[in-house]
Amino acid sequence: MQRISEETFRILVNAGSVRKVTIQPAPWNGRERWAVVLKLGMDEATIKSARTEVRTWASLDSLARWLKAQGCGVAELRVV
């Protein structure tokens, strides 16, 4: 699975290259957090942060606000 920066994600979304955005649980240090998985053609990718390989969010609300700010209007939520 590829790891892409936030800037690359924004560019791909604006270019219409992201086929699907999925929000899924990402356990982190015993706590429930959320991560984004992207479908790019036949490949999948996650968003990386400056400090970790996969960026995670503590709440769905903050993640939804972030996705909207990036230009993403539709995302699938996976709870299991």
C-alpha positions in Angstrom: 0.0 0.0 0.0 1.3 3.4 -0.9 1.7 6.3 1.5 1.0 9.8 0.1 1.3 13.2 1.6 -1.7 15.5 2.3 -0.6 17.8 -0.6 -0.5 14.9 -3.0 -4.0 13.8 -1.8 -5.4 17.3 -2.4 -3.9 17.3 -6.0 -5.3 13.8 -6.8 -8.8 14.8 -5.5 -8.9 18.0 -7.5 -7.7 16.1 -10.6 -10.5 13.5 -10.1 -7.9 10.7 -9.8 -9.3 9.2 -6.5 -11.8 6.5 -7.3 -12.9 5.8 -3.7 -12.3 7.2 -0.2 -12.8 4.8 2.7 -12.7 5.8 6.4 -11.8 2.8 8.6 -10.8 2.1 12.2 -7.1 2.4 12.9 -6.2 1.2 16.5 -3.4 3.3 17.9 -1.8 2.7 21.3 -4.9 0.9 22.5 -7.2 3.7 21.4 -9.7 3.8 18.6 -8.7 6.2 15.8 -9.6 6.6 12.2 -7.6 6.5 9.0 -8.3 7.1 5.3 -7.7 4.5 2.6 -7.8 5.7 -1.0 -8.5 3.7 -4.2 -6.3 5.0 -7.0 -6.9 2.9 -10.1 -5.9 -0.6 -9.0 -3.7 0.6 -6.1 -4.6 1.7 -2.6 -2.9 4.4 -0.5 -3.1 6.0 2.9 -2.4 9.5 4.0 1.0 9.9 5.8 1.8 12.5 8.4 5.0 14.2 9.2 5.7 11.9 12.1 4.0 8.6 11.3 3.5 6.3 8.3 -0.3 6.6 8.5 -2.2 9.8 9.6 -5.0 9.1 12.0 -7.8 11.2 13.5 -9.3 10.9 16.9 -12.9 11.7 15.8 -15.0 11.2 12.7 -16.1 14.9 12.9 -12.5 16.2 12.6 -11.8 13.7 9.8 -14.9 14.7 7.9 -14.0 18.4 8.2 -10.5 17.7 6.9 -11.8 15.7 4.0 -14.2 18.5 3.1 -11.4 21.0 3.2 -9.4 18.8 0.8 -12.2 18.9 -1.7 -13.6 15.4 -1.0 -17.4 15.2 -0.9 -18.1 11.5 -0.6 -16.4 8.8 1.6 -17.4 5.3 2.7 -17.3 4.6 6.4 -16.2 1.1 7.4 -16.9 0.4 11.1 -15.4 -3.1 11.4 
